[in-house]
Amino acid sequence: MHSAKTKPEKRTITVAHSPDSDDAFMFYALATNKLDTKQIQFEHVLQDIQTLNEEAKRGTYEVTAISFHAYAYVADKYSLLPHGASIGDNYGPVLVSRQPTSPTEIPNLKIAVPGTLTSAFLALRIYCPDIRYEVVPFDQIIEAVESGSCDAGLLIHEGQLFYEAMGLHKILDLGEWWHETTGLPLPMGGNAIRRDLSPAITKQVSQYLRDSINYSLDHREDALQYAMQFARDMDPELADRFVAMWVNERTLDYGERGREAVRRLLADGVAAGIIPHSVEVEFVDE
């Protein structure tokens, strides 16, 4: 006979995200046990976004950061959580080159891109369907442009903030172009949760992840200090700017504009023939 004091077993949920300062900032409270998550134990797996997108196709992790472009291929396995998104309002991935270059030249350039499932790649192809590209790890793209192995590079992450200091030139900011064209912010990535989890577990996990983002926004300095170890030698001021770009009120809640932006990005990808099938964008509602 079980004694009344037997503790219910803890359920382990694997949360996979990238080793970047913005994701680290978001998950700070969970990763450092600042929250009482009761019967759920979170296990963190750190992988670059290209790997996470590939693993999501296999349904490897219960919760994963994902590019919205990749979501088009895993919507049967995952729903989007209503928080945790990186959405740029009038800013986004930047296409850069060594010499000043006009956007009309884009079809003639060999472009270093951070992965074909990234939302940055999808947005670039919606802008210019016929591009020549080479997949390069995102943190080596500036080097590929500087060395001349590629004519241009599509920068995601912190490269967006310091390419000018490296003497590179902006050809196009996809977030600015998208905002001009659609009036919407440009969604990059979000958090997705596996559909095979029970509604009760999904609701709990969703709440704890939201609490974690909230905690970091409320304890910004501590969370930033923790995130700095993932900031790849950025100085604190730059890391602060980078985190503010990608973790903000819209991260807590997409809002209708944010949700509409995700639907529009994927619909435009389908219309352009980049995504081969229509995508039902489904959010978990708390």
ABEGO torsion letter per residue (X at the ends): XBBAABBBBBBBBBBBBBBBAAAAAAAAAAAAGABBAEABBBBBBBBBAAAAAAAAAAGABABBBBBAAAAAAAAAABBBBABGBBBBBGBBBBBBBABBBBAAAAAABBBBBAEAABAAAAAAAAABABBBBBBBBAAAAAAAAAAGABABBBBBEAAAAAAAAAGBBBABBAAAAAAAAAGBBBBABBBBBBAABBAAAAAAAAAAAAAAAAAAAABAAAAAAAAAAAAGGBBAAAAAAAAAAABBAAAABAEAAAAAAAAAAAAAAAAAGABABBBBBBBBBX
